[in-house]
Amino acid sequence: MLNEKLLEVLGERLPDVAYSCRQGFCGTCRTRVLAGAVQHRDRVLTEAERGTTMTICVSRAGGDRLVLDL
């Protein structure tokens, strides 16, 4: 699972997860972060939003554990 993208893993388990561009531009896949650090790679979230939200199409966990509000 370490080489899989977050969106692909979630899509296998939660096929109704919303996404569109897969490039971090549209914000369709915005997901609330409950715990853990995030490496943000999107181009849509503001700095304030990055404290509690991530785009699951391009961003990654910034540590060993990431808890999302799915």
C-alpha positions as MATLAB code, in Angstrom:
seq = 'MLNEKLLEVLGERLPDVAYSCRQGFCGTCRTRVLAGAVQHRDRVLTEAERGTTMTICVSRAGGDRLVLDL';
ca = [
       0.000    0.000    0.000;
       2.964    2.366    0.392;
       3.272    2.871   -3.365;
      -0.441    3.461   -3.924;
      -1.987    6.900   -4.163;
      -4.415    7.854   -1.414;
      -7.250    8.461   -3.881;
      -6.777    4.981   -5.391;
      -6.807    3.267   -1.993;
      -9.900    5.176   -0.904;
     -11.609    4.493   -4.222;
     -11.205    0.763   -3.706;
     -12.801    0.915   -0.272;
     -15.176    3.870   -0.745;
     -16.165    3.962   -4.421;
     -18.368    7.050   -3.898;
     -15.470    9.285   -2.812;
     -15.703   12.551   -4.774;
     -12.919   13.708   -7.097;
     -12.598   15.295  -10.496;
      -9.292   16.700  -11.780;
      -6.730   14.445  -10.014;
      -4.303   17.377  -10.169;
      -5.144   19.472   -7.111;
      -6.816   22.304   -9.019;
     -10.577   21.891   -8.583;
     -11.041   21.106   -4.874;
     -13.741   18.475   -5.434;
     -11.893   15.971   -3.250;
     -11.409   18.306   -0.246;
     -11.445   16.162    2.870;
     -11.354   17.212    6.510;
      -8.242   16.101    8.408;
      -8.954   14.975   11.975;
      -5.372   14.085   12.968;
      -1.928   13.844   11.456;
       0.362   15.942    9.305;
      -0.216   16.552    5.596;
       2.183   17.255    2.728;
       0.017   19.589    0.661;
       0.570   19.389   -3.089;
      -2.602   21.113   -4.241;
      -3.093   24.534   -5.795;
      -6.561   25.240   -4.450;
      -6.505   25.377   -0.631;
      -5.675   28.542    1.263;
      -3.152   28.448    4.101;
      -6.010   28.604    6.612;
      -7.799   25.663    4.942;
      -4.621   23.589    4.975;
      -4.796   23.462    8.771;
      -7.929   21.293    8.678;
      -8.377   20.102    5.091;
      -6.514   18.280    2.344;
      -7.059   17.379   -1.295;
      -6.854   13.611   -1.392;
      -6.064   13.468   -5.119;
      -2.531   14.843   -4.788;
      -1.623   15.519   -1.155;
       0.055   12.940    1.067;
       0.408   12.005    4.711;
       3.244   13.896    6.320;
       3.876   11.164    8.889;
       2.966    7.626    9.861;
      -0.697    8.282   10.633;
      -3.410   10.338    8.992;
      -7.045   10.379   10.159;
      -9.632   11.721    7.716;
     -13.309   12.532    8.077;
     -14.736   10.281    5.392;
];
